[in-house]
Amino acid sequence: MLRPASMSEAESLYRRWLSENEASDSAVMVLGGTAYETMAAGFPTSFSGNGCRVLVVESDSGETPEGVSSVYVCRYGAAWLAGAMSREFDVRIMAAAPGFNTLDAAIGGFREGHAAQREPERTLELSYLAEGEEGFIMPDSAYRMACDIYGIGFGKTEMIFPLLGESEKGLIRYANYDVFFQSLIIGMDVDQSDLCPRIPFSMLINIGEVVNRYLHDWIEGEDWPKSSVTGLREGDTGIIFNDTFEKNLTIWDDRYATVEIFKDYYNQYLQEAMRKEDEYVGK
């Protein structure tokens, strides 16, 4: 597990790995994020062995050198579904920074799902935490943003869709600290039900399972596609409900008195969300 402190260090480590494994028959490098997409495209491979490969996760361009494959886990369909399930709420998207394709797909999907199904007069606002990738590692700033938005309006109720990476810890900390916090938060990437009582459901991104499939195929000697896209229809994104939601939350608002309300919307809009994602990725 390599954890470069900067992109220049990542490039140095990657070039060294390519050189050391040029003739290998049993080496795989997984580049786990969109930040490495340009790097992978900029350093051609010259593998002479049969089992040496590179996988770029979260790249949807398909523009990679020979010996490098890419896989993109599309968030659009799951986000569209989450937006539709939030139809009775004003919503706020809290995103780390603009200009990242995974975030843009999720923002677009959630926005369109909510717009298609929302109740009259419901609104949507988008707030960015930073201008660049530092927005993914600023939990203190996320805490202050939540305080600025929710600390001055008692009773302000929104559905929050957080696309913050590690910065989400600041939002969760604020929600657990402020006893007057009335909004709900959609869990992100994994089941976050145990982090905060105000999470009725989470949007799952099963990147680990996707990578496991690629590694299994590599072990079995199967070829990888040059590029692939997966998402809601394939089960690599989805929604998981917090079945203890109503047990841990004293609430008087019929819009979310029980998690069953959100389950009903999930069943109602799932097929439409899959169809919308198919259109989005051009299937």
C-alpha positions in Angstrom: 0.0 0.0 0.0 1.7 3.2 -1.2 0.5 6.5 0.2 2.3 9.3 -1.7 2.3 12.7 0.0 2.2 14.5 -3.3 1.5 13.9 -7.0 5.3 14.2 -7.7 6.0 11.5 -5.2 3.2 9.3 -6.8 4.8 9.8 -10.2 8.2 8.8 -8.9 6.8 5.7 -7.2 4.8 4.7 -10.3 7.8 5.1 -12.7 9.9 3.0 -10.4 7.3 0.3 -10.2 7.0 0.2 -14.0 10.7 -0.2 -14.3 11.1 -2.9 -11.7 8.2 -5.0 -13.1 8.8 -4.6 -16.8 9.6 -8.3 -17.2 7.3 -9.6 -14.4 4.6 -12.2 -14.9 2.8 -11.5 -11.6 2.5 -7.9 -10.7 -0.5 -5.6 -10.5 -0.7 -1.9 -9.7 -4.1 -0.4 -8.7 -4.2 3.3 -9.0 -7.2 4.2 -6.8 -8.5 7.5 -7.9 -9.2 10.1 -10.6 -6.2 12.1 -9.5 -4.0 9.3 -11.1 -5.7 9.3 -14.5 -3.4 11.8 -16.1 -0.4 10.2 -14.6 -1.3 6.7 -16.0 -1.9 8.2 -19.5 1.4 10.0 -19.4 3.8 7.1 -18.7 3.6 4.4 -21.3 4.2 0.8 -20.2 6.7 -1.6 -21.8 5.8 -4.9 -20.1 7.4 -8.0 -21.6 5.8 -10.4 -19.2 2.3 -11.8 -19.5 0.9 -11.1 -16.1 1.8 -7.5 -15.3 -1.1 -5.0 -15.5 -2.2 -1.6 -14.2 -5.8 -0.8 -13.2 -6.9 2.8 -12.9 -10.0 3.0 -10.7 -12.5 5.9 -11.2 -11.4 6.8 -14.7 -14.0 7.0 -17.5 -11.9 8.4 -20.3 -10.6 5.0 -21.6 -7.5 6.9 -22.8 -4.8 4.8 -21.2 -1.6 3.2 -22.6 -1.2 -0.4 -23.6 -1.1 -2.6 -20.5 -3.3 -0.2 -18.5 -7.1 -0.7 -18.0 -9.6 1.6 -16.4 -12.9 1.0 -14.5 -15.4 3.7 -13.6 -18.0 3.2 -10.9 -20.8 5.6 -12.0 -22.6 7.3 -9.2 -25.3 8.9 -11.4 -28.1 6.2 -11.0 -27.7 5.8 -7.2 -27.5 9.5 -6.8 -30.6 10.0 -9.0 -32.4 7.5 -6.8 -31.3 9.2 -3.6 -32.5 12.5 -5.0 -35.9 11.1 -5.8 -36.2 9.5 -2.4 -35.6 13.0 -0.9 -38.6 14.4 -2.8 -40.3 15.8 0.3 -37.3 17.8 1.5 -35.4 20.9 0.6 -32.0 19.5 -0.1 -28.4 20.6 0.2 -25.5 19.0 -1.7 -22.3 19.6 0.2 -19.3 18.8 -2.1 -15.6 18.8 -1.6 -14.7 20.8 -4.7 -15.7 21.4 -8.3 -14.2 19.6 -11.3 -14.1 16.0 -10.3 -15.9 13.6 -12.6 -17.2 11.3 -9.8 -18.6 14.2 -7.9 -20.1 15.8 -11.0 -21.9 12.6 -11.9 -23.3 12.3 -8.4 -24.3 16.0 -8.3 -26.0 15.8 -11.6 -27.8 12.6 -10.8 -29.1 13.8 -7.4 -30.1 17.1 -8.8 -32.1 15.6 -11.6 -33.7 12.9 -9.5 -34.9 15.4 -7.0 -36.1 17.8 -9.7 -38.1 15.1 -11.4 -39.9 13.9 -8.3 -39.8 16.6 -5.7 -42.8 18.2 -4.1 -43.8 21.7 -5.2 -41.8 24.6 -3.6 -38.9 22.3 -2.6 -35.4 23.7 -3.3 -31.9 22.5 -3.9 -28.6 24.2 -3.0 -25.1 23.3 -3.8 -22.2 24.2 -1.5 -18.5 23.6 -2.2 -16.0 23.3 0.6 -12.9 24.2 -1.4 -11.6 24.9 -4.9 -9.3 21.9 -5.2 -8.6 18.3 -3.9 -7.8 19.7 -0.5 -11.6 19.8 0.0 -11.6 16.1 0.6 -9.4 16.4 3.7 -10.9 19.4 5.5 -13.2 18.1 8.3 -12.7 21.2 10.4 -13.9 23.3 7.5 -16.9 21.1 7.0 -17.8 21.5 10.7 -17.6 25.3 10.3 -19.7 25.2 7.1 -22.4 23.2 8.9 -22.3 25.6 11.9 -22.7 28.6 9.6 -25.6 27.0 7.7 -27.5 25.2 10.5 -26.4 27.0 13.7 -28.3 30.1 13.1 -31.7 28.8 11.9 -33.4 26.8 14.6 -35.7 24.2 13.0 -34.1 24.4 9.5 -34.7 21.0 8.0 -33.0 19.7 4.9 -31.8 16.5 3.4 -28.0 16.7 3.1 -26.2 14.8 0.3 -22.5 14.9 1.3 -19.8 14.4 -1.3 -16.9 15.3 1.0 -14.6 12.3 1.4 -12.8 12.5 4.7 -14.2 16.0 5.3 -17.6 14.4 6.0 -16.3 13.6 9.5 -16.7 17.3 10.3 -20.4 17.3 9.2 -21.1 14.2 11.3 -19.4 15.7 14.3 -21.5 18.8 14.1 -24.8 16.8 13.6 -24.0 14.8 16.7 -23.0 17.8 18.7 -25.8 20.3 18.0 -28.9 19.0 19.9 -31.1 21.4 17.8 -29.9 20.0 14.4 -33.0 19.0 12.5 -31.7 18.0 9.1 -31.1 14.5 7.8 -27.9 13.2 6.2 -27.5 10.6 3.5 -24.6 8.2 4.4 -22.0 8.0 1.8 -19.8 5.3 0.2 -20.4 2.7 3.0 -23.2 2.0 5.5 -22.8 4.9 7.9 -25.9 4.1 10.0 -23.9 3.8 13.2 -22.2 7.2 12.9 -25.2 9.4 13.4 -28.9 8.9 14.3 -30.0 11.3 11.6 -28.9 9.0 8.7 -32.0 7.2 7.3 -30.1 5.5 4.5 -26.7 5.4 2.9 -25.6 5.4 -0.8 -23.1 2.6 -1.3 -20.1 2.6 -3.6 -18.8 -0.9 -3.8 -15.3 -0.1 -5.2 -13.7 -2.9 -3.1 -15.9 -5.5 -4.7 -15.1 -4.2 -8.2 -11.4 -4.3 -7.6 -11.8 -7.8 -6.1 -13.4 -9.0 -9.3 -10.6 -7.6 -11.4 -8.0 -9.3 -9.1 -9.8 -12.6 -9.3 -9.9 -12.4 -13.1 -6.1 -11.6 -13.1 -5.4 -14.6 -10.9 -7.4 -16.8 -13.3 -5.5 -15.5 -16.2 -8.4 -13.7 -17.8 -8.0 -10.5 -19.8 -9.2 -7.2 -18.5 -11.3 -5.0 -20.8 -9.5 -1.8 -21.8 -12.2 0.2 -20.1 -15.5 -0.5 -18.4 -18.3 1.3 -16.6 -20.4 -0.2 -13.8 -23.0 1.1 -11.4 -26.5 0.7 -10.1 -27.8 -2.0 -12.5 -24.7 -4.1 -11.8 -25.1 -3.8 -8.0 -21.9 -1.9 -7.6 -23.7 1.1 -6.3 -26.9 1.1 -4.3 -28.9 2.1 -1.2 -28.8 0.5 2.2 -31.3 1.5 4.9 -30.8 2.2 8.6 -33.3 -0.1 10.1 -32.7 1.4 13.6 -33.4 4.9 12.3 -36.8 5.4 14.0 -35.7 3.6 17.2 -32.9 6.1 17.8 -34.7 9.3 16.7 -37.5 11.0 18.4 -39.3 12.9 15.7 -42.7 14.5 15.0 -42.4 15.0 11.3 -44.4 12.5 9.2 -42.0 12.9 6.3 -39.5 10.7 8.1 -41.2 9.2 11.1 -40.1 5.8 9.9 -37.5 4.5 7.4 -40.4 2.6 5.6 -41.2 6.0 3.9 -37.9 6.0 2.2 -38.2 2.3 1.3 -41.4 3.0 -0.4 -39.8 5.7 -2.6 -36.9 3.3 -3.3 -39.2 0.6 -4.6 -41.1 3.2 -6.6 -38.1 4.8 -8.4 -35.4 2.1 -8.6 -36.2 1.0 -12.2 -36.4 4.6 -13.4 -33.0 5.3 -11.7 -31.4 2.4 -13.6 -32.9 3.6 -16.9 -31.6 7.2 -16.3 -28.1 5.9 -15.6 -28.1 3.8 -18.7 -28.9 6.9 -20.7 -26.2 8.9 -18.9 -23.4 6.4 -19.7 -24.8 5.7 -23.2 -25.7 2.0 -22.7 
